[in-house]
Amino acid sequence: MVDRDDDVRIGMKTSAITLGDRDVPTVMGFYAIYLVSWSGWLSAQGLHPVWWFFWVAALVQAWWHYRLIRNRDREGCFKAFRLNHWMAATLFAGLVLGSAWRPMAQASPMP
């Protein structure tokens, strides 16, 4: 989304151009699928409830990214693109801590 104008000028077909006005809802839809998938899978693993704190933190990050990209300005889109990895890092931290703090009786190897 950052270089959409440049892509149009050189005739490149990117997802941001193909999606047009549906780019922001599509990105947010993928965030929703990502977060719901992780919550569903990790809920079944019996992790310590600390996991949910990190999941909510990732949800807040997704909302922040929406606020950055909703107007499709270059600066906001680039910032969201540049900082996107922090959502995965947040979920990973929740997974690690939720696994480490899970009661030993419930602990089972993850598939």
Beta strands, then each sheet from edge to edge (+ up, - down):
end
